[in-house]
Amino acid sequence: MLEKKATRSTRVDGVSGEAVIEEFERVTRDAANVQRETLRRILAENGGVEYLRGLGLAGATDPATFRARVPLATHADLEPYIDRIADGDASPVLTAKPATSISLSSGTTQGKRKYLLFNEELVKSTMQIYRISYAFRNREFPVENGKALQFIYSSRETRTKGGLTATTATTNVYRSEEFKATMRDIQSQCCSPDEVIFGPDFAQSLYCHLLAGLLAAGDVQIVSATFAHSVVLAFQTFERAWEDLCADIRRGEVSPSRVTSPAVRRAMAALLAAPNPGLADEVARKCAALSNWYGVIPALWPNARYVYGIMTGSMEHYVKKLRHYAGGLPLVAAEYGASEGWVGANVEPGTPPERATFTVLPDIAYFEFIPLKPVAGDGGYAEAEPVGLTEVAAGELYEVVMTTFAGNTRSSSSCMTLVAYYYLQSKKWMNICRFCISVHETSRNLVTCTFAATGHIMFAQK
């Protein structure tokens, strides 16, 4: 009843997955020129905004003039401009294209949340990196005509003084039509209806994700979440709730004590449709046969090919427990991004998360890297002048600086990254300090991390 044979797909958005990879490798081989062109496009579009007008660029779009005239910026430098936009200033302050909403960062890197602009360019770059990552994953772990058990959730929305929606970047992405279309294209459609994803209560949505996943068990080929801890939390909840889930399936109705939201109940009623005692018995039998819930994911979702999510940095703490639930299923580390934007894709999805590296996408933003040298005795780092993407050295530590289409201009991400080795002419990175909660600051608000969660750093080899 839970079995359904998966067949191989090599297509992404109607295009061959291999063609997506070939285009990615083309721009990666020509990273220096692509970076110059990316900066030219950003400045051609945004060079006339208020923030840049007074810096004397005078229409210049080359890297040398840009670096000479535009200072490095922290989020604190840009915050007054973002606040004006949030308060209703519709003039081109940071971007020529208007912000469609305000994003609230996750706070996983610096331990505090911050506000950033969100516009359609960020949606485009997100869909771009999703397609690239999927093409490499699908070459390693092919799926087709399936669904994804996705533990994804919207966040509460507020309105700024100027009337813009303020919520998390992921919520902004989930609400876009491009997201839904891309998920269909890359065989990652969520089992759960929108009412569950955008439900008013986290616990109710989590329960319904599990229920929807069981109802579509034969179709599920991917189990995922934005962060690894969300998958772990889901299956810790499953350990306590599986009998209620079976009871709901058996009677064809979601438990009124578990789910009270009328909209969510209506959406789940459409999925349940009718009592299914056979499926309930099968789920109960499989649960009873497990030893300490080891391998629960492949036991209940036999066609799942892998578990996917951000598993590096502070999320590495959850990998051991996630591996317990996944049994023999591969764990695949998701893309590398910061609050300011996306950085790189995992192009070797078969590599365990503890050794994951990320290849920078040279056409997604203009990148610079501040070399960091440990200062003996004070636990801090000395900084040198930023270098370009193709100027970094393997084995060295850097802070990532990004210039994006969404108004982050020479903006420090406060993420430290180690260059592992070259991928064609671009660089492949191991992000050794990603999404850290325990931090302390050095002289220029450079965030360094306490590796209490991971205990060690793995170095990539090639």
C-alpha angles and dihedrals in degrees: 000000000000094000124099125158117240122213130201124270126188097178131105118184091341091309128104112266087224089057089054089051092047091053091047091052091046093058091041092055089052095041097140094054093040090053091052091049092047091053090046091054093047093050094042088056100037105023092104097055120117096252093056101034095078096048096078101245089139092194096314115145102176121114096239095056091040093054093044096050105031116067125220110264137205123206088259089061092054097038097088090055092048090049091054091052091047089051092056108273102150096183119109097271102151104352135030091221113065122253110251094201144341118261124214112213122231093242092222095126104045099019092243134079125244137188123245137172119263123199140154092276089067090052090052094049091047092053090046094056092043091056094046093048091047092051091057093042092049092052089055099035109019120205133175139183092359140120136237127237094220122183095204128145138185121231129229113279127221133181125241122224088263093052100256119140112249117201141118120305090241091056090051089051095046091053093055121099088223090064094055092046092048093049089054091048095051096044092250103118110154117246090220125080120243091256088067095046091048096036121140097238127053096209092050092049092049091051091049092048088057092046093048090048092054091048090054096036096132092053099047112108100156131044112195151151135178091254129027092235090065091061092046091049091049093056094042084057090046090057088061099035106040095102091052089048091052090048091052091051091046095054097032095237133099115244111264090213092054099042123031103159107109093212093049092046091052092049093049092046088061089055096045092047095161141007113282109190091164093061091043091054092047093051091047092049093050092047092050091052094056122101110224088332093291109162095006092147098059090037093060099027102039095173095053110123101191147343114247137194145097104309104160132091112013089354089068086079088073098047096090093054091041090053088052091056093041095053106189096348114119118253111220122198113225129225126306114245142149131207088267094057147293121314112177150349131238101242094174101057092167091068114100113254092247089065099034119142129189130218115219116240103227095198099050097073140340108268133203128174128211110214112232125204120186113245111224114243103006103067092233136109134246114223130217131193114296119262131205129257095265093043099065121109127230114252095024129117123236143173113232119238119189138195110191141175088251098070102272101132116185085335120172112231093198086227118130118211136182120220105233103179144314123286104199102305095331124074131254115218139203107206101214097174106042126148095352120174100188106068144150129196133239130200098298100034089268108164118227122186138233107222095208092128100050103027094201144038122233120211120214118236130203 
